[in-house]
Amino acid sequence: MISTFLRARRATLFALLASLGVLQPTLPARADQSDQIVFDVVLKGIRAGELVINGKIVGTSYGANGVLQTAGLIGLLRKIRHDATVSGGYRNGRFTPMRFSEKSDTPRGKSTHEIVYKNGTPIAVSQVPPRKPRDTDVDPAKQGGTIDPLTALYAVLRDVDRDQACQLDVKMYDGAKRSQVRLFDPRPEGKGVVCSGEYRRLAGFSAKDMAEKSRFAFTLHYDPTTNGRLQVDEIETDTIYGKGRLKRQ
């Protein structure tokens, strides 16, 4: 089950959010920030994986590195790991990636994947070993304004000011497919905030995938931090693999 989950990690994480393009709201500039994010990935009540992201915004630039891997008993039975890095520009609340790279190590073998951007549009997509193109693949040249999977996750999971909570509408390109994540309907929850959310498959998915499920609703919970901001504590959803959660360690 976890191997299937991780092979479909983009869709599932953002359904769990597991998570996009450019932030749509124009937000006021704020001071530089650094985030250390660690979540357990829980499926059907079982700890199946761990997601770790270290991100930083400095001036008009940002960078992040992340690891998604199996954990717990499942991690002992099957080793699966994905390491990713990204760097780019950050202005007025908008992330614009310049280069995204990912290394995967699964029972099927090792692979690398890279997307290079120019002015916010992917201009080169590569994978080693090479991936056979599919008829459903979307055209990279038409994906201007999208962001990569790691930037997407960082945008969703980083700490925010209270007035920024649930203010997200982004599109993601993973090298073959296009999808969207929205956060909306902020409402108080104790001292924190809870959001409704939706992950939507847009293009590049097979007819079978679209028939199976094209929209995934989820709920995101923010808790206050000691410095007065909000951080994501938990994301919960019903996925095609059962009930899932991302729970902050």
C-alpha positions in Angstrom: 0.0 0.0 0.0 2.7 2.5 0.9 4.6 1.9 -2.3 1.5 2.7 -4.3 1.0 5.8 -2.1 4.5 7.0 -2.7 4.5 6.4 -6.4 1.4 8.6 -6.5 2.8 11.0 -3.9 2.0 14.2 -5.7 -1.7 13.5 -5.8 -1.9 11.9 -2.4 0.1 14.4 -0.5 -2.0 17.2 -1.8 -5.1 15.3 -1.1 -3.6 14.8 2.4 -2.6 18.5 2.4 0.0 15.3 0.6 1.6 19.6 -2.3 0.6 24.2 -7.0 1.8 27.2 -8.9 2.2 30.8 -8.0 0.5 32.2 -4.9 -2.4 34.2 -6.1 -3.0 36.7 -3.3 -0.6 39.7 -3.3 0.7 39.7 0.2 2.7 42.3 2.0 6.4 41.8 2.2 7.7 40.5 5.6 11.0 39.7 7.1 13.2 36.8 6.1 12.1 33.4 7.5 13.4 30.0 8.1 11.2 26.9 8.5 12.0 23.4 9.8 9.0 21.1 9.0 8.6 17.5 10.0 5.4 15.5 9.5 4.4 11.9 10.0 2.4 10.5 7.1 -0.4 8.3 8.5 -2.6 6.1 6.4 -5.5 4.1 8.0 -4.1 4.9 11.4 -0.6 3.5 10.6 2.5 5.6 10.5 3.7 4.9 6.9 6.1 7.7 6.1 7.9 10.9 7.1 8.1 14.2 5.3 10.9 16.6 6.2 11.2 20.1 4.6 13.8 22.8 5.4 13.0 26.1 3.7 14.3 29.6 3.8 13.2 33.0 2.4 16.0 35.6 2.3 15.2 38.9 0.6 13.9 38.1 -2.9 15.1 34.5 -3.0 14.1 31.2 -1.5 15.4 27.7 -1.3 14.2 24.4 0.2 15.2 20.8 0.5 12.9 17.9 1.4 12.8 14.2 2.0 9.8 11.9 1.8 10.5 8.3 2.9 8.8 5.3 4.3 8.9 4.9 8.1 7.8 2.7 11.0 7.2 -1.0 10.3 6.5 -0.3 6.7 9.9 1.4 6.4 11.5 -1.8 7.7 9.7 -3.9 5.1 10.1 -1.6 2.1 12.7 1.2 1.7 11.4 4.1 -0.4 13.0 7.6 -0.4 12.7 10.8 -2.4 15.1 13.7 -1.9 14.3 17.0 -3.6 15.8 20.5 -3.7 14.6 23.8 -5.2 15.8 27.4 -5.5 14.1 30.4 -7.0 12.8 33.9 -6.5 10.3 35.3 -4.0 8.5 38.6 -4.4 5.2 40.0 -3.1 4.2 36.6 -1.8 5.0 34.8 -5.0 7.3 31.8 -5.4 9.0 31.5 -8.8 11.2 28.4 -9.1 14.4 28.5 -11.1 15.6 24.9 -10.7 14.0 21.8 -9.1 15.7 18.4 -8.8 14.7 15.1 -7.2 16.4 11.8 -6.6 14.3 8.7 -6.0 15.4 5.4 -4.5 12.7 2.7 -4.7 12.5 -1.1 -5.2 12.1 -0.3 -8.9 15.5 1.4 -9.0 17.1 4.8 -8.7 16.2 7.8 -10.8 16.7 11.6 -11.0 14.3 14.2 -12.2 14.9 17.9 -13.0 12.9 20.9 -14.1 14.6 24.1 -15.2 12.6 27.4 -15.5 13.1 30.7 -17.2 10.9 33.6 -16.1 8.5 31.2 -14.4 8.0 28.9 -17.3 9.6 25.4 -17.5 12.1 25.3 -20.4 13.7 21.9 -19.7 12.4 18.7 -18.2 14.7 15.7 -17.8 14.7 12.3 -16.1 17.4 9.6 -15.8 16.7 6.8 -16.7 14.6 8.5 -19.5 10.9 8.4 -19.1 8.9 7.4 -22.1 6.5 10.2 -23.1 2.8 9.7 -22.8 0.0 11.1 -24.9 -1.5 12.7 -21.8 1.7 14.7 -20.9 1.1 18.4 -20.8 3.3 20.9 -22.8 5.9 22.4 -20.4 5.9 25.6 -22.5 2.3 26.2 -21.5 2.9 25.8 -17.8 4.0 29.4 -17.0 3.1 30.4 -13.5 3.2 26.9 -12.1 5.5 25.7 -9.4 7.2 22.4 -8.7 6.1 19.8 -6.1 8.6 20.8 -3.4 7.9 24.6 -3.7 4.2 23.6 -3.5 4.7 21.7 -0.3 6.7 24.5 1.3 4.1 27.1 0.3 1.4 25.1 2.0 3.3 24.0 5.1 5.4 27.0 6.0 4.5 29.3 8.9 2.3 32.2 8.0 0.8 35.3 9.7 -2.8 34.9 10.9 -4.2 37.1 8.1 -2.5 34.8 5.5 -4.0 31.6 6.8 -6.1 29.8 4.1 -5.2 32.4 1.5 -3.8 30.0 -1.1 -4.7 29.1 -4.7 -1.8 27.6 -6.6 -1.1 25.3 -9.6 1.7 22.7 -9.8 3.5 21.1 -12.7 5.5 17.9 -11.9 7.1 17.4 -15.3 4.1 15.7 -16.9 0.9 16.7 -15.1 -0.8 19.9 -14.0 -2.9 20.1 -10.8 -4.3 22.7 -8.4 -4.6 23.2 -4.6 -6.8 25.7 -2.9 -7.2 26.7 0.8 -10.3 28.6 1.7 -13.0 29.3 4.3 -10.8 30.2 7.3 -12.6 29.8 10.7 -11.5 29.9 14.3 -10.5 26.6 16.1 -9.6 27.3 19.7 -6.5 29.6 19.5 -5.8 28.5 15.9 -7.5 28.4 12.5 -8.9 25.7 10.4 -9.2 25.8 6.6 -11.1 23.8 4.0 -9.0 22.7 1.1 -9.2 21.0 -2.3 -6.7 19.2 -4.5 -7.8 19.0 -8.1 -6.3 17.0 -11.0 -6.3 19.3 -14.1 -4.4 17.8 -17.0 -2.0 15.1 -17.9 -3.7 12.4 -15.9 -5.0 9.2 -17.5 -8.7 8.7 -18.2 -8.7 6.0 -15.5 -7.2 8.4 -12.9 -9.8 11.1 -13.7 -12.6 8.6 -13.6 -11.3 7.2 -10.3 -11.2 10.7 -8.6 -10.4 14.1 -9.9 -11.1 16.2 -6.7 -9.9 15.5 -3.2 -11.3 17.6 -0.2 -9.1 18.0 2.9 -9.0 19.9 6.1 -5.9 21.8 7.3 -5.4 22.9 11.0 -3.2 25.7 12.1 -1.9 26.2 15.6 -0.3 29.4 17.0 3.4 29.6 17.4 5.3 31.3 20.2 6.1 34.3 18.0 2.4 35.0 17.2 2.3 33.3 13.7 0.5 30.2 12.7 2.0 26.8 11.7 0.3 23.8 10.2 -0.3 21.1 12.8 -2.4 18.6 10.9 -4.0 17.8 7.5 -6.6 15.2 7.2 -8.5 13.7 4.3 -10.2 10.7 2.7 -7.9 9.4 -0.1 -8.3 6.7 -2.6 -6.1 4.6 -0.2 -8.3 5.3 2.9 -8.2 7.9 5.6 -4.9 9.8 5.6 -3.2 12.4 7.8 -0.1 14.5 7.9 0.6 15.1 11.6 3.4 17.4 12.7 6.0 15.8 15.0 
